Amino acid sequence: MTTTLVVGATGMTGRPLVEQLLCENHKVRVVVRSSLKLSAKVLENPNTTVIEASVLDLTDEEMAEHVKDCDAVVSCLGHVMDFNGMFGEPKKLCTDATRRLCDAIEKNSPRKPTKFILMNTVGVLNPDLEEKRTWFERQLLTLLRHTLPPHTDNETAAEHLHQNVGKENKHIEWCSVRPDSLIDAEVSPYEIKESPSTGILTGRPTTRSNVAHFMTELIENAELWSTWKFRMPVIMNSE
């Protein structure tokens, strides 16, 4: 039975991810600030372990214990899109959580690599590819980088996996999933591409449940993981 740790488990994408993992008979550890935000179905499932804490408040020792023996660690963390969420603390939520979770995995020196999946955004460029952006999009991304902390946080979280964890790590294999424009709906047909096929302001809707489904498949399907590990796939609903 696969064991997965999910941070951001009560978020709009974290919730369907946890539910889908439990439906597939995974053992799921969730780090949440309040268990009251979890559904009764999740709380009553014997495969659920609830860790009630703010992820960045955990000590290094606690973090290492929580990721111990996990086959996968998934970060669905994100910033609330209001003024405090965008400009208040912690400004580096995704980056600091990614760094500390990866450090915890390495501290445990697992016998086989742990899968680390980061939910990111299509607005973050893949440094391994020359992704095409219009002049306007390049200027917009530069503006966001200097004025909107959540965008910078998404960039530096992905950068940590790409540059610091790297592709030769003995203990961590990673994938940074880049959804296009997120919406709420049930699981439906979707596409996975290496790079964005639409503009930043003309994105194709992506169901949060589809993002959760793809991440569940990455954990379960060895062939799919082999295809996308150390990469930054873009997910969007099928036309």
Secondary structure, DSSP 8 states (H G I E B T S, - for coil): --EEEEESTTSTTHHHHHHHHHHTT-EEEEEES-GGGS-HHHHT-TTEEEEES-GGGS-HHHHHHHHTT-SEEEE-----SSHHHHHSS-TTHHHHHHHHHHHHHHHH--SS-EEEEEE--TTS--TTS-----HHHHHHHHHHHHH-HHHHHHHHHHHIIIIII-SS-SSEEEEEEEE-SEE------EEEESS--S-GGG---EEHHHHHHHHHHHHH-HHHHHHHTTS--EEEE--
